[in-house]
Amino acid sequence: MARPCSVCAHKRIADIDQALVAGETFRALSRQYGLSKDSLRRHKLEHLPKAMVEAQKAVDVAYGDNLLDYLGTLRHEAHEIKNKAEKKGNFTAALGGIRELVRIVELLAKMRGELQETPSVNLFVSAEWTNMQAIIVKALAPYPEAKRAVVQALEDHR
């Protein structure tokens, strides 16, 4: 017969369950409640009430929704400021409002997973570009003035 769960038998099980759901470490809980890390781990895997885990997920979703709502409010306010600045002919302020709107919309899209970050590529350090430069310079060898002009343009562009 299996031993009873020491965590389930603990007088402060509700506090322990909440701390486990919140992500508190087994080490910290072990010290605080006098339980072994293994018993806490087993309890979390086998006995932690599913409702508590689901409740924490709901809290996390609500927090995300609140952030999205807040960004929506900021977007509306930035739009209002931009419109007022345009009506007054203050195009510098209007452009500032547009810049803020772009930042807000970009952040909203990232939070919703609608915008993926694309890694930047520096062509000037890639092996392909270095090889292409060598081919171009070699092809221009019979034309020294053209070669100098191309090399200078490439250097200026870096």
Stockholm file with secondary structure:
# STOCKHOLM 1.0

chainA/1-158         MARPCSVCAHKRIADIDQALVAGETFRALSRQYGLSKDSLRRHKLEHLPKAMVEAQKAVDVAYGDNLLDYLGTLRHEAHEIKNKAEKKGNFTAALGGIRELVRIVELLAKMRGELQETPSVNLFVSAEWTNMQAIIVKALAPYPEAKRAVVQALEDHR
#=GR chainA/1-158 SS CCCCCTTTTSTTHHHHHHHHHTTCCHHHHHHHHTCCHHHHHHHHHHTSCHHHHHHHHHHHHHHHHHHHHHHHHHHHHHHHHHHHHHHTTCHHHHHHHHHHHHHHHHHHHHHTTCCCCCCCCCGGGSHHHHHHHHHHHHHTTTCHHHHHHHHHHHHHHC
#=GC SS_cons         CCCCCTTTTSTTHHHHHHHHHTTCCHHHHHHHHTCCHHHHHHHHHHTSCHHHHHHHHHHHHHHHHHHHHHHHHHHHHHHHHHHHHHHTTCHHHHHHHHHHHHHHHHHHHHHTTCCCCCCCCCGGGSHHHHHHHHHHHHHTTTCHHHHHHHHHHHHHHC
//
